[in-house]
Every structure is written in structure tokens, then in C-alpha cells.
Amino acid sequence: MTRPRKKPRREVKRVPRSEAMLPEFDRRACPEGLVTRRQLRERGLSPGGHGPVAVLRCKACTYRPDQACTHPTRAWLYSLDLARPKRTPTLAQELALDRAMAARQTCPKCRRRYYFCLPLRTKGSCDPCSEGYEPSPDTYTAAPAKHLLAA
């Protein structure tokens, strides 16, 4: 009878904490003024073109204070002093985005604009056109009026 093979152990890359490029902080021990990207987004801010200033260590690395965190669950910390308000798009940018989405959501056969993107590369049309059934009215928007001028 053969013995089952053992999986080779994965080598752990140990980096001393003093050689890390950015300062590292454990969870719940982060100083004031440093937040994650998600916390910036909740406050309506963006990093403002600046990179991270520190690393937030993962929960598992809290128990190993002499080692640097090399896990993918770490988070980057950004400074609130360097953060800027999020940019708002102009009307021309919003119009361009709406046109791009309309091209992805409009069926070329029936000219209906759906609330979701259509499989135009694979099918070439919406499901009701390719399958031959009538779509439910809550899946597409009403067609806009052809003539919008007051006169």
C-alpha cells in the first residue's frame, strides 16, 4: 500500500517590520487622520492623486508584531489632509456617458432601450427579438417623443 503524498509546504515570506517601506498599523490602533479608500469614498473624498502613506495590517498579522504584513487582506491608508473632494462630471461628460450606455442598451431591430446591457456581440439583438416573444413592459423604457420642439 502506498503512502499518501504530502503537499509541499508553502514558504512564508518573512519581512522584518523595520524594513517595510511604509509605516504599518494594526487594526483599531490607527492614528487620527489616516483612513482607507472606502472611508474616503463614504466622506465624498478621493486620494487627490497621492499614494498611500501607511499600511493597515490584517487581523492575522496582529498576533505577529515583529513581522510585516504580506497578506492580500491588508489595506492602504490615505491621509485626510491630502484628500480632495470627488470630481463631478460636466453635463457634456454625462451626455457622452448616456449616449454610450444607450448604444449598449438599445436593440437595433426593435429600437427599444432596456434597463440592462444587451448581448449585441453574441446575439446581435435583444432576447425577445431573437427568441420571438413580446417583452414585459417593465424591462424597457418608453420611446422618447420624436418632436421635442415647442412650435
C-alpha positions, 0 to 999 in steps of 0.5 A: 500500500502506498503512502499518501503524498504530502503537499509541499509546504508553502514558504512564508515570506518573512519581512522584518517590520523595520524594513517595510517601506511604509509605516504599518498599523494594526487594526483599531490602533490607527492614528487620527487622520489616516483612513482607507479608500472606502472611508474616503469614498463614504466622506465624498473624498478621493486620494487627490492623486497621492499614494498611500502613506501607511499600511493597515495590517490584517487581523492575522498579522496582529498576533505577529508584531515583529513581522510585516504584513504580506497578506492580500487582506491588508489595506492602504491608508490615505491621509485626510489632509491630502484628500480632495473632494470627488470630481463631478462630471460636466453635463457634456461628460454625462451626455457622452456617458448616456449616449454610450450606455444607450448604444449598449442598451438599445436593440437595433431591430426593435429600437427599444432601450432596456434597463440592462446591457444587451448581448449585441456581440453574441446575439446581435439583438435583444432576447425577445427579438431573437427568441420571438416573444413580446417583452414585459413592459417593465424591462424597457423604457418608453420611446422618447417623443420624436418632436421635442420642439415647442412650435 
